């Protein structure tokens, strides 16, 4: 079963290079509008979903969908709108409703980055290098970190309804969160909204779990790929330090 990986806010498909190398079959990692090679485009939720669907079609028309942060919300929306294309869904770091308070925090951060001479690029690169391994950070930095897209994304986030979208998707959903990720604060509500969901929490991990704990993310994804979306019915493998 192919896999499509969907990146988080300001990043790009380049952040998934490690996951693509560890994938059990065909894989793709598209850039969402306003990110990576598509910087300068307006971000909208419809446009982001279209980008994911195009990537799914490129790898065969049906795939396991793995989304992180913004990419998780986009993946949830894609699964709700196109359930026939999504064999199963992994949402990492996206178990919190994007409330007005949360969106306001991102807008405030954007204003701060915009006051710097390079639009926050140096600070963003420094922070990424401190948080994630070099093999992940450097390709992302080289592809560009798109801070300018934040206002468009926050406008789109106001239209997102991930709880309703999860309720509409009939397939298996794995919510994969770092123990120290503030985006897991609504995970019980998100789990309850799923028709067929599981929750796995990784001790010691934060919001960038797929980037900092690449092997764990790859194993979770690999189980779904190898079982054609039915790994949620199996007990967690003992090698994974996960807690549900």
ABEGO torsion letter per residue (X at the ends): XBBBBBBBBGBBAAAAAAAAAABABBBBBBBBBGBEAABGBBBBAAAAAAAAAAAAAAAGGBBBBBBBEAAAAAAAAAAAABAAABABBBBBGAABBBBAAAAAAAAAAAAAAAABAAGGAAAAAAAAAAABBAAAAAAAAAAEBBAAAAAAAAAAAAABBAAAAAAABABBBBBBBBAABAAAAAAAAAAAABABBBBBBBBGBBAAAAAABAAAAAAAAAAAAAAGGAAAABBBBAABBBBX
